[in-house]
Amino acid sequence: MKHVVVTGAGAGIGRCVAETLAGQGHRVWACARQPADLAALGAIAGIEPVALDVRQPAQVQALAERLPVLHGLVNNAGVGGLGWLHTFSDDEFQDILDTNLLGPQRLSRALLPALLAAGAGQGRIVHIGSMGGSITSPLYGPYTASKHALEALAQCQRLELAPHGVSVSIVQPGAVATGIGQRGAAGLRARLQRAGPPFAEAAAALLAQLDGDGGAPAPFGPSQPESASNRRQSPPAAVAAAVLHALFDGAPRARYLVGSRWEGDRVVHQLIERLLDANEGEAMQMGRDELVARLDAALAQRAAAGADAKAGRPC
C-alpha cells in the first residue's frame, strides 16, 4: 500500500485518480475545497478527504505535518479561464498562476521531506500539465502561460531531485471531459463584456454563443475530421492511467502526452517550429542532414535507454 496525495480531487481528473488509487488498495489523501466534494470523497474506502486550497500556504503546511512518509504527490488542482489577454485583471491572472504554478510548487516544497523519507526510487511527483504547456492560441493566454511555466518547474525539479531518488513526471492532456469549461463560463462572460475595439464584434458573437450553449463544448461529430471546433474529448480515466504509470512503473517517463492524434500533431508541429526557430540563430543554422542526424541519434539514445530500463539496468 502506497500513500498518495491528490489535489483537486473533488471532480474530473483528480476524482478519477483518487478513486482508481483507492480501488487498488492505496491510501489516498484526496484534497478538495467544496464541502459536498469532501463528503463524497469521505464515503469512499481508502480515501482520507482533506480540505485544502493550494493557494493557502497554512493549509498546505498543515497537510505536510500529517504526513511523515509519502510515496506520491499528484498536483492536479488547476483552473482555466478564457479571454483576450487585455481583458484579464491582475487579480484574475494572478489567481491562475497562484493555482496552476505556485500551488504545485507549494505542495512539492512542503511534502518533499515526506517523499524523500519514502526511500530511494519510491517518492514520485506527478504534475497534471496540459498540451497547452507547448502550444497556445487566442483566448488561452494566461492558462497556457501557467502551463508553459509548469513545464519548466517540472523539468527543474526532475534534474534536482533525480539524484536523491525522487522521480518527477508531467502529464499533458488535451481536451478532457471534466466540465472545466462550464465552471469558467461566468468569468469568460465578464471578460467578453470588457472587450473593447477591435475585439468588440468578436466578443459579441462569443457572448451569443455562450448564451446558447452555457459554455459546454460542442459534442464531437465523428462524421467530420477532428478540428479546433470539433474536438474529441478523452475520458478522465485515460489521464489517470498515465498518472498511475508515472507513480508506480519502474521506469516512469518524463512526459505523458494524452489525447487524440490530431491534438498530438499540433504539439509536435509546434515543437518542430520551435526547433527551426532556434536553428535560425547565428550560432546554429544546421543543414537538413545535420538536423536529421541529430534526430536519429536522439531516437537511438531513447531506444537504448528504454531497453536498459526494461532490463533493470541503470540508464
Backbone hydrogen bonds in HBPLUS format (Angstrom, degrees):
<---DONOR---> <-ACCEPTOR-->    atom                        ^
c    i                          cat <-CA-CA->   ^        H-A-AA   ^      H-
h    n   atom  resd res      DA  || num        DHA   H-A  angle D-A-AA Bond
n    s   type  num  typ     dist DA aas  dist angle  dist       angle   num
A0027-ARG N   A0002-LYS O   2.89 MM  25  6.08 153.6  1.96 158.6 166.7     1
A0071-HIS N   A0003-HIS O   2.90 MM  68  5.36 151.1  1.98 145.5 155.0     2
A0072-GLY N   A0003-HIS O   3.17 MM  69  6.52 142.5  2.32 150.3 150.7     3
A0004-VAL N   A0027-ARG O   2.97 MM  23  6.37 160.7  2.01 164.9 171.2     4
A0029-TRP N   A0004-VAL O   2.81 MM  25  6.10 167.7  1.82 156.7 160.6     5
A0005-VAL N   A0072-GLY O   2.89 MM  67  6.23 158.8  1.93 149.8 151.5     6
A0074-VAL N   A0005-VAL O   2.75 MM  69  6.02 165.1  1.77 161.6 166.9     7
A0006-VAL N   A0029-TRP O   3.00 MM  23  6.20 164.0  2.02 146.9 148.2     8
A0031-CYS N   A0006-VAL O   2.84 MM  25  6.03 178.0  1.84 167.2 167.9     9
A0007-THR N   A0074-VAL O   3.10 MM  67  6.42 169.1  2.11 175.3 173.4    10
A0009-ALA N   A0031-CYS O   2.76 MM  22  5.48 164.6  1.78 165.8 165.4    11
A0015-ARG N   A0011-ALA O   3.27 MM   4  4.71 163.4  2.30 108.4 110.0    12
A0016-CYS N   A0012-GLY O   3.08 MM   4  6.31 163.2  2.10 153.9 158.9    13
A0017-VAL N   A0013-ILE O   2.88 MM   4  6.13 161.5  1.92 158.3 163.3    14
A0018-ALA N   A0014-GLY O   2.95 MM   4  6.11 166.3  1.97 149.9 153.7    15
A0019-GLU N   A0015-ARG O   2.95 MM   4  6.12 168.0  1.97 154.0 157.1    16
A0020-THR N   A0016-CYS O   2.97 MM   4  6.05 157.5  2.02 146.3 152.9    17
A0021-LEU N   A0017-VAL O   2.95 MM   4  6.13 166.8  1.97 155.2 158.4    18
A0022-ALA N   A0018-ALA O   3.00 MM   4  6.16 167.5  2.01 151.5 155.2    19
A0023-GLY N   A0019-GLU O   2.89 MM   4  5.98 152.7  1.96 143.2 151.2    20
A0024-GLN N   A0020-THR O   3.16 MM   4  6.41 127.3  2.46 138.1 150.7    21
A0024-GLN N   A0021-LEU O   3.06 MM   3  5.20 140.0  2.23  99.8 111.4    22
A0026-HIS N   A0021-LEU O   3.17 MM   5  5.57 162.8  2.20 147.9 143.2    23
A0025-GLY N   A0022-ALA O   2.98 MM   3  5.17 161.3  2.02 110.1 114.1    24
A0028-VAL N   A0046-GLY O   2.96 MM  18  6.22 174.6  1.97 167.5 169.2    25
A0048-GLU N   A0028-VAL O   2.74 MM  20  6.01 170.3  1.74 173.6 176.0    26
A0030-ALA N   A0048-GLU O   3.02 MM  18  6.01 134.5  2.23 129.5 142.7    27
A0050-VAL N   A0030-ALA O   2.84 MM  20  5.81 151.6  1.92 149.1 145.3    28
A0032-ALA N   A0050-VAL O   3.05 MM  18  6.42 153.6  2.12 160.2 165.5    29
A0052-LEU N   A0032-ALA O   2.95 MM  20  5.57 161.5  1.99 138.8 144.6    30
A0037-ASP N   A0034-GLN O   3.09 MM   3  5.33 119.7  2.47 103.9 118.2    31
A0038-LEU N   A0034-GLN O   3.02 MM   4  6.33 158.7  2.06 156.4 163.1    32
A0039-ALA N   A0035-PRO O   2.92 MM   4  6.13 156.1  1.98 150.0 156.1    33
A0040-ALA N   A0036-ALA O   3.08 MM   4  6.30 156.2  2.14 142.5 148.6    34
A0041-LEU N   A0037-ASP O   2.92 MM   4  6.15 158.3  1.97 149.8 155.9    35
A0042-GLY N   A0038-LEU O   2.94 MM   4  6.08 152.5  2.01 145.0 152.5    36
A0043-ALA N   A0040-ALA O   3.25 MM   3  5.40 148.1  2.35  99.9 108.9    37
A0044-ILE N   A0041-LEU O   3.09 MM   3  5.58 166.7  2.11 118.1 121.2    38
A0047-ILE N   A0044-ILE O   3.18 MM   3  5.76 157.6  2.23 140.7 140.3    39
A0056-GLN N   A0053-ASP O   2.88 MM   3  5.60 170.4  1.89 130.2 132.6    40
A0059-GLN N   A0056-GLN O   3.10 MM   3  5.52 123.1  2.44 110.1 123.1    41
A0060-VAL N   A0056-GLN O   3.17 MM   4  6.50 158.1  2.22 154.3 161.1    42
A0061-GLN N   A0057-PRO O   2.92 MM   4  6.12 160.5  1.96 152.4 157.2    43
A0062-ALA N   A0058-ALA O   2.98 MM   4  6.15 151.3  2.06 142.4 150.3    44
A0063-LEU N   A0059-GLN O   3.13 MM   4  6.39 151.5  2.21 144.4 150.8    45
A0064-ALA N   A0060-VAL O   3.08 MM   4  6.40 158.9  2.13 147.9 153.7    46
A0065-GLU N   A0061-GLN O   3.06 MM   4  6.33 147.4  2.17 147.7 155.5    47
A0066-ARG N   A0063-LEU O   2.97 MM   3  5.32 149.3  2.07 108.7 118.3    48
A0067-LEU N   A0064-ALA O   3.20 MM   3  5.38 160.4  2.24 107.3 113.3    49
A0070-LEU N   A0114-ALA O   3.01 MM  44  4.99 156.7  2.07 115.9 109.6    50
A0124-ARG N   A0071-HIS O   2.89 MM  53  6.12 137.5  2.08 131.5 144.4    51
A0073-LEU N   A0124-ARG O   2.90 MM  51  6.36 144.8  2.03 150.9 162.3    52
A0126-VAL N   A0073-LEU O   2.80 MM  53  6.14 165.9  1.82 168.5 169.8    53
A0075-ASN N   A0126-VAL O   2.81 MM  51  6.17 146.1  1.92 151.2 162.2    54
A0128-ILE N   A0075-ASN O   2.97 MM  53  6.01 163.0  2.00 150.0 144.7    55
A0083-GLY N   A0139-LEU O   2.92 MM  56  4.33 148.7  2.02 117.2 126.6    56
A0087-THR N   A0084-TRP O   2.87 MM   3  5.53 160.2  1.91 123.2 129.9    57
A0088-PHE N   A0085-LEU O   3.24 MM   3  5.70 168.9  2.26 115.4 118.8    58
A0093-PHE N   A0089-SER O   3.05 MM   4  6.29 168.0  2.06 156.5 159.4    59
A0094-GLN N   A0090-ASP O   2.82 MM   4  5.91 161.8  1.85 150.4 156.4    60
A0095-ASP N   A0091-ASP O   2.93 MM   4  6.05 149.3  2.03 142.5 150.2    61
A0096-ILE N   A0092-GLU O   3.29 MM   4  6.60 153.3  2.37 144.8 150.2    62
A0097-LEU N   A0093-PHE O   3.14 MM   4  6.50 164.1  2.17 153.0 156.9    63
A0098-ASP N   A0094-GLN O   2.74 MM   4  5.84 156.5  1.79 151.4 159.0    64
A0099-THR N   A0095-ASP O   3.03 MM   4  6.12 153.3  2.10 142.6 148.4    65
A0100-ASN N   A0096-ILE O   2.87 MM   4  5.85 167.5  1.89 155.6 158.3    66
A0101-LEU N   A0097-LEU O   2.98 MM   4  5.21 149.8  2.07 131.3 138.1    67
A0102-LEU N   A0097-LEU O   3.00 MM   5  6.40 164.5  2.03 156.3 161.3    68
A0103-GLY N   A0098-ASP O   2.86 MM   5  5.94 117.6  2.26 131.5 148.7    69
A0105-GLN N   A0101-LEU O   3.29 MM   4  6.53 156.6  2.35 143.5 150.3    70
A0106-ARG N   A0102-LEU O   2.78 MM   4  6.01 157.5  1.83 152.7 158.5    71
A0107-LEU N   A0103-GLY O   3.01 MM   4  6.30 169.9  2.02 163.1 164.3    72
A0108-SER N   A0104-PRO O   2.90 MM   4  5.94 164.5  1.92 146.7 151.9    73
A0109-ARG N   A0105-GLN O   2.92 MM   4  5.98 162.4  1.96 149.0 153.9    74
A0110-ALA N   A0106-ARG O   2.95 MM   4  6.09 169.2  1.96 153.5 156.9    75
A0111-LEU N   A0107-LEU O   2.93 MM   4  5.91 157.8  1.98 152.3 157.8    76
A0112-LEU N   A0108-SER O   3.04 MM   4  5.71 115.5  2.48 136.3 147.4    77
A0114-ALA N   A0111-LEU O   3.10 MM   3  5.37 119.2  2.49 104.6 119.0    78
A0115-LEU N   A0111-LEU O   3.01 MM   4  6.31 152.8  2.09 153.7 162.3    79
A0116-LEU N   A0112-LEU O   2.88 MM   4  6.09 160.1  1.92 161.0 165.6    80
A0117-ALA N   A0113-PRO O   3.00 MM   4  6.14 143.0  2.14 136.8 147.1    81
A0118-ALA N   A0115-LEU O   3.24 MM   3  5.37 150.8  2.33  99.6 108.1    82
A0119-GLY N   A0116-LEU O   3.23 MM   3  5.93 163.9  2.26 116.4 120.7    83
A0122-GLN N   A0119-GLY O   3.02 MM   3  5.47 162.7  2.05 136.9 137.7    84
A0121-GLY N   A0165-GLY O   2.87 MM  44  4.46 138.0  2.04 107.9 120.9    85
A0167-SER N   A0123-GLY O   3.04 MM  44  6.47 153.0  2.11 158.1 152.9    86
A0125-ILE N   A0167-SER O   2.83 MM  42  6.23 158.2  1.88 160.5 168.0    87
A0169-SER N   A0125-ILE O   2.93 MM  44  6.37 158.0  1.98 158.5 165.5    88
A0127-HIS N   A0169-SER O   2.96 MM  42  6.34 166.2  1.98 151.0 152.4    89
A0171-VAL N   A0127-HIS O   2.83 MM  44  6.20 164.4  1.85 170.7 174.1    90
A0129-GLY N   A0171-VAL O   2.66 MM  42  5.55 141.7  1.81 152.2 165.6    91
A0133-GLY N   A0130-SER O   2.86 MM   3  5.35 157.5  1.91 113.1 116.2    92
A0131-MET N   A0173-PRO O   2.85 MM  42  5.68 149.0  1.95 149.5 141.3    93
A0134-SER N   A0131-MET O   2.99 MM   3  5.74 166.2  2.01 120.8 124.2    94
A0135-ILE N   A0131-MET O   3.29 MM   4  6.58 144.7  2.42 140.8 150.8    95
A0140-TYR N   A0137-SER O   3.11 MM   3  5.73 160.5  2.15 141.9 145.8    96
A0144-THR N   A0140-TYR O   2.92 MM   4  5.94 175.3  1.92 171.7 173.3    97
A0145-ALA N   A0141-GLY O   2.84 MM   4  5.92 148.2  1.94 151.8 162.0    98
A0146-SER N   A0142-PRO O   3.04 MM   4  6.24 153.6  2.11 144.2 149.8    99
A0147-LYS N   A0143-TYR O   3.11 MM   4  6.46 149.8  2.21 144.5 153.2   100
A0148-HIS N   A0144-THR O   2.78 MM   4  5.95 151.6  1.86 148.1 155.4   101
A0149-ALA N   A0145-ALA O   3.06 MM   4  6.24 159.4  2.11 144.1 149.6   102
A0150-LEU N   A0146-SER O   2.95 MM   4  6.19 143.2  2.09 136.1 146.7   103
A0151-GLU N   A0147-LYS O   3.12 MM   4  6.34 143.4  2.26 138.9 146.8   104
A0152-ALA N   A0148-HIS O   3.40 MM   4  6.86 153.0  2.48 144.1 149.6   105
A0153-LEU N   A0149-ALA O   2.96 MM   4  6.30 158.0  2.01 150.2 156.9   106
A0154-ALA N   A0150-LEU O   2.87 MM   4  6.05 165.2  1.90 151.0 154.3   107
A0155-GLN N   A0151-GLU O   2.98 MM   4  6.19 159.5  2.02 148.0 153.8   108
A0156-CYS N   A0152-ALA O   2.96 MM   4  6.13 163.1  1.98 151.9 156.1   109
A0157-GLN N   A0153-LEU O   2.92 MM   4  6.13 164.3  1.94 152.6 157.4   110
A0158-ARG N   A0154-ALA O   2.87 MM   4  6.03 156.1  1.93 146.6 153.6   111
A0159-LEU N   A0155-GLN O   3.12 MM   4  6.39 158.2  2.17 147.6 152.0   112
A0160-GLU N   A0156-CYS O   2.94 MM   4  6.16 156.5  2.00 151.8 158.8   113
A0161-LEU N   A0157-GLN O   2.79 MM   4  5.78 161.4  1.83 158.1 161.8   114
A0162-ALA N   A0158-ARG O   3.07 MM   4  5.68 152.0  2.15 140.0 145.6   115
A0164-HIS N   A0161-LEU O   2.83 MM   3  5.24 148.2  1.93 114.2 124.8   116
A0166-VAL N   A0161-LEU O   3.31 MM   5  5.33 170.7  2.32 133.7 131.0   117
A0165-GLY N   A0162-ALA O   3.12 MM   3  5.26 167.6  2.13 116.2 115.3   118
A0170-ILE N   A0254-ALA O   2.95 MM  84  6.31 147.7  2.06 141.5 150.3   119
A0256-TYR N   A0170-ILE O   3.01 MM  86  6.43 143.8  2.14 150.8 154.6   120
A0172-GLN N   A0256-TYR O   2.64 MM  84  5.74 178.4  1.64 159.1 158.7   121
A0258-VAL N   A0172-GLN O   3.10 MM  86  5.92 169.3  2.11 125.6 127.8   122
A0174-GLY N   A0258-VAL O   2.83 MM  84  6.23 129.6  2.09 164.8 176.5   123
A0234-SER N   A0175-ALA O   2.86 MM  59  6.22 170.4  1.87 145.9 145.1   124
A0178-THR N   A0176-VAL O   2.90 MM   2  5.78 114.9  2.33 116.5  99.5   125
A0177-ALA N   A0234-SER O   3.04 MM  57  6.22 159.2  2.09 163.6 166.0   126
A0183-ARG N   A0179-GLY O   3.23 MM   4  6.54 158.0  2.28 150.5 156.7   127
A0184-GLY N   A0180-ILE O   3.17 MM   4  6.37 133.8  2.40 139.0 149.7   128
A0184-GLY N   A0181-GLY O   3.20 MM   3  5.28 134.5  2.42  96.1 108.0   129
A0185-ALA N   A0182-GLN O   3.17 MM   3  5.12 166.5  2.19 105.6 109.1   130
A0188-LEU N   A0184-GLY O   3.07 MM   4  6.30 160.6  2.11 154.0 160.0   131
A0189-ARG N   A0185-ALA O   2.93 MM   4  6.14 159.5  1.97 150.6 155.9   132
A0190-ALA N   A0186-ALA O   3.11 MM   4  6.40 160.3  2.15 148.1 152.6   133
A0191-ARG N   A0187-GLY O   3.04 MM   4  6.30 158.3  2.09 150.0 155.6   134
A0192-LEU N   A0188-LEU O   2.89 MM   4  6.10 156.8  1.94 154.6 161.2   135
A0193-GLN N   A0189-ARG O   3.05 MM   4  6.28 150.6  2.14 147.3 154.8   136
A0194-ARG N   A0191-ARG O   3.06 MM   3  5.05 139.3  2.24  95.8 107.7   137
A0195-ALA N   A0192-LEU O   3.22 MM   3  5.25 145.6  2.35  98.5 108.2   138
A0199-PHE N   A0196-GLY O   2.76 MM   3  5.56 151.2  1.84 136.9 137.8   139
A0203-ALA N   A0199-PHE O   2.89 MM   4  6.05 153.3  1.96 155.2 164.2   140
A0204-ALA N   A0200-ALA O   2.94 MM   4  6.18 154.1  2.01 149.2 155.1   141
A0205-ALA N   A0201-GLU O   3.17 MM   4  6.48 155.0  2.24 146.1 152.3   142
A0206-LEU N   A0202-ALA O   3.02 MM   4  6.29 154.7  2.09 146.5 153.3   143
A0207-LEU N   A0203-ALA O   2.86 MM   4  6.10 153.0  1.93 150.0 157.7   144
A0208-ALA N   A0204-ALA O   3.02 MM   4  6.25 154.1  2.09 145.3 151.6   145
A0209-GLN N   A0205-ALA O   3.07 MM   4  6.35 152.5  2.15 142.2 149.6   146
A0210-LEU N   A0206-LEU O   2.84 MM   4  6.08 153.5  1.91 146.7 154.4   147
A0211-ASP N   A0207-LEU O   2.90 MM   4  6.14 152.3  1.97 147.1 154.2   148
A0212-GLY N   A0208-ALA O   3.13 MM   4  6.35 133.7  2.35 134.3 146.4   149
A0212-GLY N   A0209-GLN O   3.02 MM   3  5.03 127.7  2.30  93.0 107.5   150
A0213-ASP N   A0209-GLN O   3.04 MM   4  6.37 151.7  2.13 154.9 160.8   151
A0214-GLY N   A0210-LEU O   2.77 MM   4  5.09 138.0  1.95 142.6 147.6   152
A0216-ALA N   A0213-ASP O   3.22 MM   3  5.74 168.2  2.23 119.3 120.8   153
A0224-GLN N   A0221-GLY O   3.03 MM   3  5.72 166.9  2.05 124.9 129.2   154
A0227-SER N   A0230-ASN O   3.16 MM   3  4.86 157.1  2.21 111.5 118.6   155
A0230-ASN N   A0227-SER O   3.07 MM   3  4.86 153.9  2.14  99.0 107.2   156
A0238-ALA N   A0235-PRO O   2.99 MM   3  5.66 148.1  2.09 120.1 127.5   157
A0239-VAL N   A0236-PRO O   3.07 MM   3  5.32 124.1  2.39 103.0 116.5   158
A0240-ALA N   A0236-PRO O   2.95 MM   4  6.28 158.5  2.00 151.9 158.9   159
A0241-ALA N   A0237-ALA O   2.97 MM   4  6.14 149.1  2.07 143.0 149.5   160
A0243-VAL N   A0239-VAL O   3.00 MM   4  6.35 155.9  2.06 151.0 158.3   161
A0244-LEU N   A0240-ALA O   2.92 MM   4  6.19 160.7  1.96 154.8 158.8   162
A0245-HIS N   A0241-ALA O   3.13 MM   4  6.37 152.6  2.21 142.4 149.5   163
A0246-ALA N   A0242-ALA O   3.03 MM   4  6.31 161.9  2.06 150.4 155.0   164
A0247-LEU N   A0243-VAL O   2.91 MM   4  6.16 143.1  2.05 146.8 157.9   165
A0248-PHE N   A0244-LEU O   2.99 MM   4  6.03 155.4  2.05 150.1 154.7   166
A0249-ASP N   A0245-HIS O   2.90 MM   4  5.10 157.9  1.95 138.5 143.3   167
A0264-GLY N   A0260-SER O   2.97 MM   4  6.29 162.7  2.00 151.4 156.5   168
A0265-ASP N   A0261-ARG O   2.82 MM   4  5.99 153.9  1.88 151.5 158.3   169
A0266-ARG N   A0262-TRP O   3.24 MM   4  6.55 149.5  2.34 142.1 148.9   170
A0267-VAL N   A0263-GLU O   3.29 MM   4  6.71 153.7  2.36 147.1 153.5   171
A0268-VAL N   A0264-GLY O   2.93 MM   4  6.23 172.1  1.94 161.1 162.2   172
A0269-HIS N   A0265-ASP O   2.87 MM   4  5.94 161.5  1.90 148.9 154.5   173
A0270-GLN N   A0266-ARG O   3.05 MM   4  6.22 157.1  2.10 142.5 148.5   174
A0271-LEU N   A0267-VAL O   2.92 MM   4  6.22 156.5  1.98 154.1 161.0   175
A0272-ILE N   A0268-VAL O   2.93 MM   4  6.18 152.9  2.00 149.2 156.4   176
A0273-GLU N   A0269-HIS O   2.94 MM   4  6.22 158.2  1.99 148.7 154.9   177
A0274-ARG N   A0270-GLN O   2.93 MM   4  6.18 150.2  2.02 144.1 152.2   178
A0275-LEU N   A0271-LEU O   2.95 MM   4  6.21 151.3  2.03 142.6 150.3   179
A0276-LEU N   A0272-ILE O   2.91 MM   4  6.22 160.5  1.95 154.0 158.8   180
A0277-ASP N   A0273-GLU O   2.89 MM   4  6.13 149.7  1.98 144.0 152.8   181
A0278-ALA N   A0274-ARG O   2.98 MM   4  6.25 160.5  2.02 148.0 152.5   182
A0279-ASN N   A0275-LEU O   2.94 MM   4  6.18 149.5  2.03 145.3 154.4   183
A0280-GLU N   A0277-ASP O   3.19 MM   3  5.37 146.8  2.31 100.9 110.3   184
A0281-GLY N   A0278-ALA O   3.18 MM   3  5.72 165.4  2.21 113.8 118.3   185
A0285-GLN N   A0279-ASN O   2.65 MM   6  4.97 141.9  1.79 136.7 149.7   186
A0284-MET N   A0281-GLY O   3.00 MM   3  5.49 158.7  2.05 116.7 123.4   187
A0291-LEU N   A0287-GLY O   3.02 MM   4  6.28 162.8  2.05 157.5 162.9   188
A0292-VAL N   A0288-ARG O   2.89 MM   4  6.11 167.3  1.91 160.7 163.7   189
A0293-ALA N   A0289-ASP O   2.91 MM   4  6.04 153.3  1.99 142.3 150.3   190
A0294-ARG N   A0290-GLU O   2.90 MM   4  6.13 152.3  1.98 146.8 153.8   191
A0295-LEU N   A0291-LEU O   3.03 MM   4  6.35 155.4  2.10 147.7 154.2   192
A0296-ASP N   A0292-VAL O   2.87 MM   4  6.14 162.1  1.90 152.9 157.7   193
A0297-ALA N   A0293-ALA O   2.95 MM   4  6.14 159.2  2.00 147.6 152.9   194
A0298-ALA N   A0294-ARG O   2.98 MM   4  6.21 155.0  2.04 146.1 152.9   195
A0299-LEU N   A0295-LEU O   2.90 MM   4  6.16 157.7  1.95 153.0 159.1   196
A0300-ALA N   A0296-ASP O   2.96 MM   4  6.20 156.7  2.01 148.5 154.7   197
A0301-GLN N   A0297-ALA O   2.92 MM   4  6.14 156.8  1.98 146.6 153.1   198
A0302-ARG N   A0298-ALA O   2.91 MM   4  6.11 156.7  1.97 147.0 153.2   199
A0303-ALA N   A0299-LEU O   2.94 MM   4  6.16 156.5  2.00 146.6 152.9   200
A0304-ALA N   A0300-ALA O   2.98 MM   4  6.19 157.0  2.03 147.8 153.7   201
A0305-ALA N   A0301-GLN O   2.96 MM   4  6.17 156.1  2.01 146.9 153.5   202
A0306-GLY N   A0302-ARG O   2.97 MM   4  6.18 152.9  2.04 145.3 152.6   203
A0307-ALA N   A0303-ALA O   3.02 MM   4  6.27 153.0  2.10 145.2 152.0   204
A0308-ASP N   A0304-ALA O   2.96 MM   4  6.22 157.2  2.01 148.4 154.4   205
A0309-ALA N   A0305-ALA O   2.96 MM   4  6.17 153.9  2.03 145.3 152.4   206
A0310-LYS N   A0306-GLY O   3.07 MM   4  6.30 158.0  2.12 147.2 152.3   207
A0311-ALA N   A0307-ALA O   3.08 MM   4  6.27 145.5  2.20 142.0 151.4   208
A0313-ARG N   A0308-ASP O   2.84 MM   5  4.99 145.3  1.96 155.7 152.1   209
A0312-GLY N   A0309-ALA O   3.14 MM   3  5.05 152.6  2.22  97.9 106.3   210
